[in-house]
Amino acid sequence: MLYFSEIAKKKVITEDNIVIGYLDDLIFLVAENPIVTKIVINSKSGQRLIVSTDYLQKVDKYLTIEKEFLVTYLEENELYLVKNLLDKQIIDLKGNKVVRVNDVALQDKEKLSIAGVDVGILGVFRRLRIGANNLYKIASLFHIKLASQFLSWADIQPLELIRGNVKLKKKEEKLEKIRPEDLADYLEKTNVINARKFLKILDTEKAAEVIGNLNINYQTALFKNFHIDKAAKLISFLDPDEAVDVLLTLSKKKMEEVLEKLNPNIKSQIVYLLKFSKEPIGRLLTTEYLTAGPEDTVHQVIDKIKDEAKDFSSLYNIYVVNKESQLTGVVSLQEILKHDSDMPLYKFMTQNLIVIHLTTPVEIAMKKFLKYHLSSLPVVNQDKRLEGIVNFDEITSYILERIK
C-alpha cells in the first residue's frame, strides 16, 4: 500500500528524463471504485498542469510519464484529493462518528486508486515527515500508540454530504446555517444573561461549538453562571484540548465539581491533559509576525512584507485583525500569491482559526500543532487580541531538548 504523503512533492519526469515539475495533487473519480484519473503537477514555470494517468508509466523515486503527454482538465464526478479529501472531516460509517483524514492510502495495481484513509496519529507524523527517532520520542512523551487507524473507502462518507441531517426545530433552522464563530461574535456584543437564553435555543453540541469560539472572559462568565450539570454537559461536547483551555479559566472548586459530573471516559482524557506541565506557552512566543486589515488588498500586503519582514527568520502567514486589533482571520503566503493584486483579504481569508492563549500549557499547544498540521499558532489574550505567535519548529526543539 502506498500513502499520498509518500509521493506528494515528488519530481514528475518524462520517460526521457526531462523534469516537468512536482506532484501537487491527484484527481479521483467519485465512485464505488475511486480510481485516480489524473495527476496535478506544479510545473517548473509555476503553472498547474493536469495530466491523465493514462500517461503515467510508473511511481517510484519519481513519477514517470510519457514524453508525448497532453494536458487535460477536471471533469464531472471528479474531485481533488488534497483539496476535497485530505484534512477534511468525514463520517466513519462503522464507528458512527466524525473523524479527520490525516493521509490517503492508495493502491498501485493495474490502476492507481484510493483504498481508504488514515485517521490516526501515524498519518499526522507521516505528513510532517518527522524522523523515526524524534517520532518515537514525541509519541512516548504524549503516551501515543503508534498505529495506523485505517478506514476503507466503503466505510467513509464525506461530511458535507450529510450536513443537512442535523435536526433542529423549524424555528431554529436558520441558526443551524450560521457558523459557530459568527454566533460567538454576536453573543459577545450582548450580556451574559441574554447569551444564556440564546444558547438554550441551540442543541447542546451546537452550543458547545459556539462557546468554544468565545473569548476567555466571556467563557468564564458563562460557566460561572451555568449549573454544574449544564457546564459538564457542554464540556463533554468540546474537544478535550479545548475543554482543558475552558476549565483552566474556572476556579479550582468549580473545575473539580464539573469534572465529577463528566462521563468517566471523557473525565480521564481531560484529567490526563490537566496533569500536563502547567508551564505556559508564553516563553516560546515570538513577535515576528505581520498583521493586515480585512480590507487590505493582496498588493498592499505584498508591499508590507517587503517593508516589514526583511529580517524575519520565517514567515508563514499574515494575520488579519479588525479595527479593535482582534484576530479575525489568517491567510497563507501561498494563498496571497494565488489571488489578483486588487483582491481584499476578507474575500479569501480563513476565519475559523485555531488559537492558543498565554495560559495554554506547552503540551496542549503541541497537540494542536499535530492535530491540525499547523506551521504556527497565534496566541491571543482574553479579548481575542493577538499577543504573538508560536512556530512549530520552536516548540518541537523545546520539547525535544526537555526530554533528552
C-alpha positions, 0 to 999 in steps of 0.5 A: 500500500502506498500513502499520498504523503509518500509521493506528494512533492515528488519530481514528475519526469518524462520517460526521457528524463526531462523534469516537468515539475512536482506532484501537487495533487491527484484527481479521483473519480467519485465512485464505488471504485475511486480510481485516480484519473489524473495527476496535478503537477506544479510545473517548473514555470509555476503553472498547474498542469493536469495530466491523465494517468493514462500517461503515467508509466510508473511511481517510484523515486519519481513519477514517470510519464510519457514524453508525448503527454497532453494536458487535460482538465477536471471533469464531472464526478471528479474531485481533488484529493488534497483539496476535497479529501485530505484534512477534511472531516468525514463520517466513519460509517462503522464507528458512527462518528466524525473523524479527520483524514490525516493521509490517503492510502492508495493502491498501485495495481493495474490502476492507481486508486484510493483504498481508504484513509488514515485517521490516526496519529501515524498519518499526522507524523507521516505528513510532517515527515518527522524522523523515526527517532524524534517520532518515537520520542514525541509519541512516548512523551504524549503516551501515543500508540503508534498505529495506523487507524485505517478506514476503507473507502466503503466505510467513509462518507464525506461530511458535507454530504450529510450536513443537512441531517442535523435536526433542529426545530423549524424555528431554529433552522436558520441558526443551524446555517450560521457558523459557530464563530459568527454566533460567538461574535454576536453573543459577545456584543450582548450580556451574559444573561441574554447569551444564556437564553440564546444558547438554550435555543441551540442543541447542546453540541451546537452550543458547545461549538459556539462557546468554544469560539468565545473569548476567555472572559466571556467563557468564564462568565458563562460557566460561572453562571451555568449549573454544574450539570449544564457546564459538564454537559457542554464540556463533554461536547468540546474537544478535550484540548479545548475543554482543558483551555475552558476549565483552566479559566474556572476556579479550582472548586468549580473545575473539580465539581464539573469534572465529577459530573463528566462521563468517566471516559471523557473525565480521564482524557481531560484529567490526563491533559490537566496533569500536563506541565502547567508551564505556559506557552508564553516563553516560546512566543515570538513577535515576528509576525505581520498583521493586515486589515480585512480590507487590505488588498493582496498588493498592499500586503505584498508591499508590507512584507517587503517593508516589514519582514526583511529580517524575519527568520520565517514567515508563514502567514499574515494575520488579519485583525479588525479595527479593535486589533482582534484576530479575525482571520489568517491567510497563507503566503501561498494563498496571497500569491494565488489571488489578483493584486486588487483582491481584499483579504476578507474575500479569501481569508480563513476565519475559523482559526485555531488559537492558543492563549498565554495560559495554554500549557506547552503540551496542549499547544503541541497537540494542536500543532499535530492535530491540525498540521499547523506551521504556527499558532497565534496566541491571543489574550482574553479579548481575542487580541493577538499577543504573538505567535508560536512556530512549530519548529520552536516548540518541537526543539523545546520539547525535544531538548526537555526530554533528552 
